[in-house]
């Protein structure tokens, strides 16, 4: 079987895509100035619309595995991520930008359940917990990356914050090269119950922390304030601290 380190690398790279919505958070004020005829609340939907789309896709995305492999779906998700993320850089039509943000959200919605499924398929015990922690840490670090880079690029122009989504290209290549085409046969329900144990307390800490972080990301006045005065530097603190927390909680070896 393909080396597990390659699967870890591919799944970890995919996890870096999950917080990409924050790349636009730093440019909300500039976007509002670029589209004065559009209400500010609708401009802020460029951040929340992807999340609204990715939620149902995340819930029902596993159903698509009936018609395509996980690798094919993840490659499609990367394509959605890049097209939906980069197209606003080339257009100046707000409806098109909003539609592309929804396409981006659909891509992220596919990534979240499929990476979790791959982690459960290929890793067991403490190694699985370590990979889950690594994926969460990479996701939080990705949030810091998108916020900071998006803020710095928005100083040049509001379109440039969308260039942060170029990160989807190397992730596509890693997925294509390192992720196995087929999946392991799922274990029976009885086998899963036999090996299932009590969830460690760290899982609940991560769940609560992620919920609080998601609510803060949706607090539009704070995001607008960051984009107006700090161009992303102030917004980077939350994901960086959460990244450190995840590394502390999941401190098992990952190789």
Backbone bond lengths (Angstrom), bond angles and torsions (degrees), N, CA, C in turn:
res aa  C-N    CA-C-N  psi(-1)  N-CA   C-N-CA  omega(-1)  CA-C   N-CA-C  phi
1 X - - - 1.474 - - 1.526 109.62 -
2 X 1.289 115.01 148.88 1.457 120.64 -179.97 1.527 110.53 -55.50
3 X 1.339 116.46 141.90 1.453 120.89 -179.01 1.513 111.90 -52.76
4 X 1.335 115.14 134.64 1.464 118.60 -177.23 1.523 111.96 -66.23
5 X 1.340 117.46 -24.13 1.462 118.57 179.74 1.523 110.52 -64.45
6 X 1.330 117.33 -30.94 1.460 119.82 177.49 1.523 110.88 -68.87
7 X 1.325 115.57 -39.68 1.463 119.25 178.19 1.523 109.85 -66.06
8 X 1.339 116.44 -40.87 1.466 119.95 177.46 1.522 110.97 -60.34
9 X 1.322 116.28 -41.54 1.462 120.22 -179.70 1.519 111.19 -65.07
10 X 1.335 116.61 -43.99 1.461 120.28 -179.10 1.526 111.42 -66.40
11 X 1.333 116.44 -45.44 1.467 120.07 -179.13 1.527 110.39 -66.98
12 X 1.339 116.60 -39.29 1.459 119.48 177.45 1.520 112.07 -63.66
13 X 1.335 116.43 -40.79 1.465 119.86 178.11 1.524 110.92 -63.60
14 X 1.323 116.65 -40.21 1.466 120.13 177.95 1.525 111.19 -63.96
15 X 1.332 116.62 -35.34 1.464 119.92 179.35 1.519 111.84 -64.07
16 X 1.335 116.61 -24.95 1.462 119.98 179.57 1.523 112.28 -68.67
17 X 1.333 117.39 -13.41 1.462 120.37 -179.08 1.521 113.09 -84.61
18 X 1.323 117.55 -15.45 1.460 120.06 -166.24 1.524 114.28 -69.76
19 X 1.333 118.73 -24.18 1.461 121.23 -177.25 1.525 112.17 -105.84
20 X 1.322 116.71 21.77 1.458 120.42 -175.21 1.513 115.30 -63.71
21 X 1.331 117.96 -19.37 1.464 120.02 -179.51 1.520 112.08 -59.82
22 X 1.340 117.03 -23.85 1.461 120.58 -177.30 1.521 112.89 -72.64
23 X 1.325 118.42 -12.56 1.463 120.06 179.74 1.521 111.48 -62.21
24 X 1.326 116.46 -30.22 1.465 121.03 -177.92 1.524 111.29 -87.97
25 X 1.341 117.16 -17.70 1.466 120.12 -175.09 1.518 112.10 -58.04
26 X 1.327 116.21 -37.05 1.460 119.45 -177.55 1.521 112.87 -73.74
27 X 1.323 117.69 -15.87 1.458 120.42 -177.88 1.510 114.51 -107.82
28 X 1.344 116.96 14.68 1.468 119.85 -177.79 1.522 111.34 -60.13
29 X 1.330 116.78 -43.95 1.467 119.72 -179.03 1.525 110.98 -62.94
30 X 1.335 117.01 -42.01 1.464 120.36 179.01 1.524 111.38 -67.39
31 X 1.326 116.92 -36.71 1.463 120.57 177.86 1.522 110.96 -65.98
32 X 1.326 116.57 -38.33 1.463 119.99 178.05 1.527 110.84 -64.09
33 X 1.326 117.15 -36.09 1.461 120.46 177.33 1.527 111.50 -72.52
34 X 1.331 117.03 -33.17 1.461 120.43 -179.64 1.524 111.99 -72.46
35 X 1.338 116.91 -26.16 1.467 121.42 179.35 1.527 108.74 -124.36
36 X 1.328 117.54 71.48 1.477 119.69 -176.48 1.519 113.18 -65.33
37 X 1.341 117.86 -23.24 1.454 120.50 -179.16 1.524 112.45 -79.12
38 X 1.331 116.87 -10.73 1.466 121.77 -179.20 1.526 108.90 -96.92
39 X 1.338 118.52 131.35 1.474 120.06 178.03 1.528 111.39 -57.45
40 X 1.322 115.48 146.15 1.464 120.37 -178.06 1.526 110.85 -60.80
41 X 1.327 116.50 -37.46 1.466 119.13 179.67 1.527 111.41 -62.52
42 X 1.335 116.88 -33.23 1.463 119.85 178.03 1.521 110.73 -74.55
43 X 1.325 116.98 -34.87 1.466 120.10 175.49 1.527 110.02 -62.59
44 X 1.321 116.40 -39.69 1.458 120.17 179.03 1.522 112.16 -66.89
45 X 1.333 117.05 -17.65 1.460 120.28 175.65 1.522 111.94 -65.98
46 X 1.324 117.70 -15.90 1.457 119.84 175.83 1.525 111.17 -62.90
47 X 1.332 116.72 -21.25 1.463 121.16 176.50 1.522 110.81 -91.95
48 X 1.327 116.49 -43.75 1.463 119.97 -173.94 1.527 113.36 -83.81
49 X 1.338 118.30 -28.08 1.470 120.36 -178.57 1.527 112.30 -58.74
50 X 1.346 119.52 -44.85 1.468 118.01 177.28 1.522 113.14 -59.05
51 X 1.337 116.59 -36.35 1.461 119.83 -179.99 1.521 110.44 -69.03
52 X 1.336 116.83 -38.28 1.462 120.38 178.43 1.524 111.16 -65.54
53 X 1.328 117.47 -33.28 1.462 120.87 179.00 1.525 110.93 -77.77
54 X 1.322 116.64 -41.78 1.458 119.13 -174.50 1.525 112.34 -69.97
55 X 1.334 118.23 -22.10 1.462 120.01 -179.16 1.526 112.22 -63.03
56 X 1.348 119.98 -54.61 1.475 117.93 177.81 1.520 113.05 -67.06
57 X 1.341 117.30 -33.11 1.464 119.27 178.25 1.526 110.15 -64.79
58 X 1.332 117.04 -38.57 1.461 120.71 177.22 1.521 111.29 -63.72
59 X 1.332 116.35 -40.34 1.463 120.43 -177.76 1.523 112.12 -67.89
60 X 1.332 117.00 -37.74 1.463 120.34 -173.67 1.529 112.93 -114.19
61 X 1.339 116.97 6.11 1.459 119.60 -176.94 1.514 113.70 -63.04
62 X 1.339 116.89 -31.46 1.462 119.26 -178.83 1.524 112.34 -64.98
63 X 1.331 117.39 -19.66 1.465 120.22 179.43 1.527 111.62 -65.84
64 X 1.337 116.36 -26.51 1.464 119.70 -179.27 1.523 112.00 -69.14
65 X 1.341 116.82 -14.49 1.462 120.12 178.95 1.525 111.93 -66.62
66 X 1.321 117.36 -11.35 1.461 120.08 176.12 1.522 111.50 -70.35
67 X 1.317 116.60 -25.71 1.468 120.78 -175.55 1.527 113.42 -112.94
68 X 1.307 117.96 -13.02 1.465 120.56 -179.06 1.524 108.90 -149.75
69 X 1.326 115.76 157.09 1.461 120.23 178.50 1.525 110.13 -75.93
70 X 1.312 115.49 163.61 1.467 119.95 178.88 1.527 110.81 -61.85
71 X 1.318 116.68 -38.36 1.462 119.36 179.92 1.524 110.80 -63.62
72 X 1.327 117.18 -43.87 1.464 120.35 178.98 1.529 111.13 -62.29
73 X 1.324 116.37 -41.16 1.462 119.82 179.76 1.526 111.42 -67.23
74 X 1.327 116.96 -37.49 1.461 119.77 179.32 1.526 111.37 -70.73
75 X 1.321 117.19 -35.61 1.465 119.53 174.13 1.525 110.48 -64.39
76 X 1.334 116.30 -40.16 1.464 120.16 175.97 1.522 110.57 -63.72
77 X 1.334 116.82 -38.79 1.463 120.76 178.22 1.527 110.95 -62.39
78 X 1.330 116.91 -40.29 1.468 120.18 177.68 1.525 111.07 -64.11
79 X 1.331 116.51 -37.80 1.470 120.30 178.00 1.526 109.91 -64.88
80 X 1.331 116.84 -44.74 1.469 120.46 176.18 1.523 110.57 -58.95
81 X 1.334 115.92 -41.79 1.464 121.28 -178.72 1.525 110.70 -60.88
82 X 1.323 116.57 -47.24 1.466 120.61 -176.25 1.524 111.03 -71.39
83 X 1.337 117.08 -47.19 1.469 119.84 -178.56 1.525 110.48 -65.62
84 X 1.335 116.37 -48.88 1.460 119.67 -179.72 1.512 113.16 -66.33
85 X 1.339 116.62 -29.13 1.455 119.58 -178.89 1.513 113.82 -83.32
86 X 1.342 117.39 -37.53 1.465 120.68 -173.76 1.525 114.15 -90.69
87 X 1.325 118.17 -26.83 1.467 120.08 -177.01 1.529 113.07 -54.81
88 X 1.348 120.17 -40.81 1.473 119.00 178.68 1.523 114.10 -58.88
89 X 1.323 117.81 -19.83 1.463 119.88 177.26 1.527 111.29 -67.52
90 X 1.333 117.26 -26.27 1.460 121.45 -173.42 1.526 113.56 -103.43
91 X 1.315 118.53 -8.86 1.467 120.67 -176.40 1.523 109.79 -120.16
92 X 1.335 114.94 161.25 1.463 120.90 178.51 1.523 109.83 -129.01
93 X 1.314 115.72 34.79 1.461 121.95 178.74 1.518 108.52 -114.12
94 X 1.322 116.68 118.20 1.462 119.34 -175.94 1.526 112.43 -62.57
95 X 1.351 120.59 -43.02 1.472 118.89 177.91 1.529 112.78 -58.97
96 X 1.340 116.80 -38.44 1.467 119.51 178.60 1.524 110.32 -66.77
97 X 1.327 116.25 -41.78 1.468 120.07 179.15 1.522 110.36 -61.41
98 X 1.328 116.72 -43.68 1.463 120.33 -179.92 1.527 110.90 -64.45
99 X 1.337 116.62 -39.89 1.466 120.04 178.26 1.524 110.95 -64.35
100 X 1.327 116.69 -39.91 1.461 120.08 179.04 1.528 111.46 -67.61
101 X 1.325 116.09 -32.61 1.463 119.04 176.29 1.533 110.64 -65.06
102 X 1.318 116.23 -35.77 1.465 119.88 177.07 1.528 110.55 -68.11
103 X 1.342 116.52 -39.15 1.466 119.87 176.58 1.522 110.47 -62.90
104 X 1.316 116.01 -41.64 1.465 120.30 175.35 1.531 110.78 -58.59
105 X 1.335 116.68 -44.00 1.461 120.72 179.72 1.517 112.41 -61.47
106 X 1.341 116.73 -36.14 1.463 119.83 177.24 1.526 110.77 -64.26
107 X 1.333 116.79 -37.98 1.460 120.06 177.88 1.514 112.08 -63.46
108 X 1.324 116.55 -45.83 1.468 120.16 178.91 1.527 110.18 -65.42
109 X 1.333 116.41 -36.01 1.456 119.97 178.56 1.516 113.05 -61.93
110 X 1.327 117.50 -29.68 1.464 120.95 175.52 1.525 111.73 -77.20
111 X 1.319 116.38 -34.84 1.464 120.17 -176.26 1.525 111.35 -65.68
112 X 1.319 117.41 -43.15 1.473 120.96 -171.48 1.524 112.85 -59.63
113 X 1.351 120.32 -54.19 1.473 118.17 -177.74 1.522 113.30 -72.43
114 X 1.330 117.18 -31.74 1.461 119.32 -175.76 1.527 111.90 -73.49
115 X 1.331 117.75 -36.82 1.465 119.09 176.01 1.526 110.75 -66.90
116 X 1.330 116.57 -37.38 1.469 119.61 176.58 1.526 110.57 -64.84
117 X 1.328 116.21 -39.21 1.460 120.26 179.05 1.525 111.60 -65.80
118 X 1.323 117.16 -41.85 1.465 120.51 178.65 1.527 111.16 -64.57
119 X 1.322 116.50 -38.36 1.465 120.13 177.61 1.520 110.99 -62.10
120 X 1.334 116.56 -40.92 1.464 120.34 179.48 1.525 111.57 -69.88
121 X 1.325 117.81 -31.03 1.460 121.28 -177.13 1.525 112.85 -75.28
122 X 1.317 116.78 -40.99 1.457 120.12 -168.42 1.525 114.68 -101.99
123 X 1.333 118.01 -7.96 1.462 119.62 -176.56 1.520 109.76 -133.05
124 X 1.329 115.01 149.01 1.454 121.32 -177.81 1.527 110.26 -131.96
125 X 1.328 115.41 156.75 1.457 121.44 171.49 1.514 114.10 59.78
126 X 1.341 114.55 -136.78 1.458 120.12 -176.97 1.523 111.78 -66.10
127 X 1.328 116.23 -30.79 1.464 118.73 178.39 1.524 110.48 -64.03
128 X 1.333 116.57 -40.12 1.464 119.68 177.53 1.525 110.62 -63.01
129 X 1.335 116.29 -44.31 1.464 119.67 179.07 1.523 110.92 -61.66
130 X 1.343 115.97 -39.11 1.462 119.43 179.57 1.522 111.22 -66.05
131 X 1.337 116.80 -41.16 1.465 120.09 179.32 1.529 110.43 -66.63
132 X 1.331 116.99 -39.72 1.462 119.94 176.63 1.524 110.83 -61.04
133 X 1.329 115.99 -42.59 1.460 119.41 177.67 1.510 112.12 -64.84
134 X 1.337 116.08 -40.02 1.459 119.95 177.87 1.522 110.93 -62.47
135 X 1.334 116.48 -43.74 1.464 120.04 179.75 1.526 111.19 -62.07
136 X 1.330 116.17 -41.76 1.465 119.68 179.01 1.522 110.96 -65.05
137 X 1.335 116.27 -41.68 1.462 119.90 179.45 1.520 111.11 -64.81
138 X 1.336 116.60 -41.40 1.467 120.21 178.11 1.526 110.32 -63.57
139 X 1.342 116.19 -39.38 1.457 119.17 178.16 1.520 112.42 -62.55
140 X 1.333 116.72 -43.61 1.459 120.11 178.69 1.526 111.52 -67.51
141 X 1.331 116.32 -40.05 1.459 119.54 177.02 1.523 110.50 -64.85
142 X 1.344 115.82 -36.13 1.458 119.43 174.79 1.517 111.75 -61.99
143 X 1.349 116.60 -37.36 1.456 119.60 176.53 1.519 111.78 -60.99
144 X 1.339 116.16 -40.91 1.464 119.77 176.61 1.522 110.91 -64.86
145 X 1.332 116.09 -40.03 1.467 120.51 179.42 1.524 110.81 -62.27
146 X 1.328 117.02 -49.45 1.468 120.21 -177.52 1.525 111.12 -62.89
147 X 1.328 116.36 -41.89 1.459 119.37 -178.15 1.519 111.34 -65.29
148 X 1.329 116.28 -45.51 1.462 119.70 -177.32 1.530 111.36 -70.50
149 X 1.332 116.44 -50.50 1.466 120.10 -177.85 1.524 110.53 -65.00
150 X 1.340 116.52 -42.14 1.457 119.14 177.51 1.514 111.92 -60.93
151 X 1.339 116.81 -38.90 1.460 120.33 178.42 1.513 112.43 -65.99
152 X 1.334 116.73 -42.46 1.460 119.97 179.73 1.528 111.59 -67.22
153 X 1.330 116.52 -39.08 1.465 119.68 179.89 1.526 111.92 -70.90
154 X 1.338 116.61 -32.06 1.466 119.31 -179.66 1.524 111.77 -67.91
155 X 1.337 117.56 -17.79 1.467 120.22 175.12 1.525 109.86 -64.54
156 X 1.324 116.55 -35.49 1.466 121.21 178.83 1.522 110.44 -71.22
157 X 1.323 116.45 -42.57 1.459 122.13 -179.45 1.512 109.43 178.15
158 X 1.333 117.04 153.98 1.462 118.80 -174.69 1.523 111.72 -63.64
159 X 1.345 117.82 -28.75 1.463 119.21 -179.55 1.522 112.08 -67.77
160 X 1.333 116.97 -29.20 1.458 120.31 -169.50 1.529 113.30 -72.15
161 X 1.328 117.88 -19.68 1.464 118.24 178.43 1.527 111.29 -64.73
162 X 1.334 116.96 -22.53 1.465 120.25 179.57 1.529 112.15 -75.35
163 X 1.324 117.61 -12.96 1.460 119.78 177.11 1.525 111.91 -68.10
164 X 1.326 117.34 -15.01 1.464 120.02 177.34 1.526 111.51 -60.95
165 X 1.333 116.51 -22.24 1.463 120.17 -178.15 1.526 112.91 -78.73
166 X 1.318 117.15 1.38 1.463 119.96 172.09 1.523 111.65 -62.66
167 X 1.321 116.63 -18.11 1.460 120.12 178.49 1.524 111.37 -61.35
168 X 1.325 116.68 -20.05 1.456 119.69 178.77 1.522 113.54 -66.34
169 X 1.334 117.86 -22.94 1.468 120.92 -178.99 1.531 112.20 -68.39
170 X 1.348 119.69 -52.45 1.472 117.60 176.59 1.521 112.83 -64.63
171 X 1.325 117.81 -30.68 1.467 119.85 176.84 1.528 110.09 -65.13
172 X 1.329 117.06 -38.90 1.463 121.22 176.49 1.527 110.49 -60.21
173 X 1.336 116.61 -43.79 1.466 120.96 -179.44 1.529 110.73 -64.76
174 X 1.332 117.41 -44.28 1.464 120.61 179.05 1.525 111.31 -62.64
175 X 1.325 116.31 -39.96 1.461 120.01 178.14 1.518 111.04 -64.82
176 X 1.322 116.16 -41.59 1.462 120.92 -179.11 1.526 111.66 -65.45
177 X 1.332 117.07 -38.68 1.458 120.72 -173.94 1.526 113.42 -87.10
178 X 1.325 117.60 -37.36 1.460 120.56 -168.15 1.525 114.86 -105.23
179 X 1.313 118.13 -19.91 1.460 118.76 -177.16 1.522 109.48 -86.14
180 X 1.333 118.45 128.89 1.469 120.48 179.84 1.520 111.41 -65.05
181 X 1.315 115.65 147.34 1.469 120.57 -177.12 1.515 111.85 -72.00
182 X 1.317 116.80 -40.71 1.458 120.31 -178.78 1.506 111.18 -96.21
183 X 1.299 116.28 169.67 1.457 121.92 178.15 1.508 110.63 -116.58
184 X 1.289 116.74 156.84 1.449 120.58 176.41 1.520 109.52 -73.30
185 X 1.299 115.87 147.94 1.459 119.67 -179.93 1.518 109.49 -64.12
186 X 1.336 117.57 131.21 1.464 119.45 -178.56 1.516 111.54 -67.22
187 X 1.308 116.11 144.20 1.453 120.62 177.64 1.518 110.10 -74.26
188 X 1.316 115.55 156.83 1.452 119.55 178.17 1.522 109.76 -68.60
189 X 1.323 115.24 162.16 1.461 119.83 -178.81 1.522 110.87 -62.97
190 X 1.338 116.68 -37.82 1.464 119.39 179.90 1.520 111.03 -64.44
191 X 1.350 117.00 -39.55 1.460 120.14 178.00 1.521 111.09 -65.76
192 X 1.322 115.98 -38.82 1.457 119.29 179.01 1.519 110.79 -64.64
193 X 1.330 117.20 -39.40 1.455 120.25 -179.67 1.524 111.42 -68.87
194 X 1.353 115.97 -34.92 1.452 119.01 179.74 1.518 111.57 -64.76
195 X 1.346 116.20 -38.48 1.455 120.21 -176.77 1.522 112.77 -89.86
196 X 1.328 115.56 -11.48 1.465 118.25 -178.98 1.522 109.65 -73.03
197 X 1.286 115.80 136.71 1.455 121.20 178.00 1.514 110.34 -124.22
198 X 1.298 114.79 -175.25 1.454 119.74 178.77 1.522 109.65 -72.81
199 X 1.322 115.77 136.25 1.454 120.01 -179.14 1.522 110.18 -66.53
200 X 1.332 117.66 135.59 1.468 119.57 177.11 1.520 110.83 -68.41
201 X 1.328 115.24 155.69 1.457 119.69 -178.81 1.510 113.23 -61.25
202 X 1.343 117.17 -26.83 1.463 120.14 -179.27 1.522 111.83 -62.52
203 X 1.348 116.84 -29.27 1.462 119.83 179.14 1.521 110.51 -63.06
204 X 1.334 116.60 -41.46 1.458 120.24 -179.87 1.529 110.97 -69.87
205 X 1.333 116.53 -34.32 1.464 119.83 176.17 1.523 110.13 -62.57
206 X 1.331 115.99 -44.50 1.462 120.53 179.09 1.522 110.53 -63.26
207 X 1.340 117.23 -41.52 1.460 120.81 -178.35 1.524 111.27 -62.51
208 X 1.333 116.77 -46.65 1.464 120.52 -179.62 1.524 110.72 -66.04
209 X 1.341 116.37 -42.59 1.460 120.12 179.66 1.523 111.36 -62.30
210 X 1.325 116.36 -42.54 1.460 120.26 179.73 1.521 111.13 -64.37
211 X 1.342 116.80 -38.25 1.459 120.21 178.56 1.525 110.95 -63.69
212 X 1.333 116.38 -45.89 1.467 120.21 179.11 1.520 110.43 -62.32
213 X 1.329 116.19 -41.93 1.465 120.18 -179.86 1.524 111.14 -63.46
214 X 1.345 116.49 -41.71 1.464 119.93 179.55 1.525 110.92 -63.42
215 X 1.331 116.77 -39.83 1.466 119.87 178.81 1.527 111.09 -65.63
216 X 1.331 116.90 -38.76 1.463 119.93 177.90 1.526 110.97 -65.77
217 X 1.331 116.25 -36.15 1.466 119.78 179.64 1.523 111.18 -66.14
218 X 1.328 117.02 -26.95 1.457 120.68 -179.24 1.527 112.28 -90.19
219 X 1.339 117.48 -1.18 1.463 120.47 -179.31 1.521 108.03 -81.82
220 X 1.330 115.51 92.39 1.453 121.57 -169.78 1.527 114.58 -61.77
221 X 1.345 120.68 -41.34 1.471 118.09 179.23 1.520 113.04 -57.56
222 X 1.339 116.42 -36.66 1.466 119.01 179.32 1.523 110.81 -67.79
223 X 1.340 116.57 -43.33 1.459 119.82 179.41 1.523 111.19 -63.68
224 X 1.327 116.36 -40.14 1.459 119.62 178.99 1.522 110.83 -64.99
225 X 1.338 116.50 -39.26 1.459 120.25 178.86 1.521 110.64 -63.82
226 X 1.339 116.48 -42.98 1.466 120.00 178.42 1.519 111.00 -61.71
227 X 1.336 116.14 -44.89 1.460 119.34 -176.85 1.519 111.78 -67.48
228 X 1.329 117.04 -26.64 1.459 119.93 -177.19 1.517 112.21 -81.27
229 X 1.343 117.05 -39.28 1.458 119.75 -171.27 1.528 114.22 -108.19
230 X 1.348 117.69 -28.68 1.466 118.76 -173.88 1.513 113.45 -116.23
231 X 1.308 118.57 -9.25 1.464 122.05 -178.91 1.523 111.62 50.27
232 X 1.321 115.88 41.37 1.455 120.48 171.43 1.508 114.73 99.70
233 X 1.338 119.82 -21.30 1.462 119.46 -175.54 1.522 111.68 -64.97
234 X 1.329 117.17 -40.70 1.454 119.50 179.35 1.507 112.51 -69.41
235 X 1.343 116.83 -33.02 1.456 120.32 -178.98 1.520 112.15 -72.81
236 X 1.314 117.74 -13.88 1.455 120.90 -175.96 1.518 111.61 -76.75
237 X 1.314 118.63 -18.60 1.461 121.36 -173.33 1.518 111.00 -64.37
238 X 1.341 118.20 -45.58 1.464 120.66 -176.19 1.517 112.28 -59.07
239 X 1.354 118.96 -55.70 1.464 117.22 -179.16 1.517 113.80 -63.08
240 X 1.341 117.94 -30.99 1.460 119.49 179.16 1.527 110.56 -66.48
241 X 1.338 117.28 -44.62 1.457 120.35 179.29 1.524 111.25 -65.05
242 X 1.337 116.37 -39.34 1.454 119.07 177.95 1.525 110.97 -66.29
243 X 1.319 116.80 -35.91 1.463 120.78 176.39 1.528 110.01 -59.72
244 X 1.322 117.64 -45.02 1.467 121.23 178.55 1.523 110.82 -63.24
245 X 1.334 116.42 -37.87 1.459 119.64 -179.87 1.524 110.98 -64.63
246 X 1.333 116.94 -43.47 1.459 119.92 179.48 1.525 111.23 -63.12
247 X 1.324 117.24 -40.10 1.459 119.86 178.77 1.525 111.02 -63.78
248 X 1.338 117.45 -33.44 1.460 119.99 178.83 1.522 111.10 -74.05
249 X 1.328 117.39 -41.48 1.466 120.71 -177.82 1.524 110.77 -65.40
250 X 1.350 116.17 -46.61 1.463 120.56 -178.86 1.526 108.18 -102.85
251 X 1.324 116.77 78.89 1.454 120.23 -173.89 1.523 111.59 -105.78
252 X 1.355 116.28 33.03 1.453 120.23 175.46 1.517 109.21 -89.92
253 X 1.339 118.23 159.35 1.461 119.94 177.69 1.515 110.75 -65.16
254 X 1.330 117.07 144.83 1.458 120.77 -175.81 1.516 111.91 -113.18
255 X 1.295 119.66 0.16 1.464 121.59 -179.45 1.523 108.98 -114.80
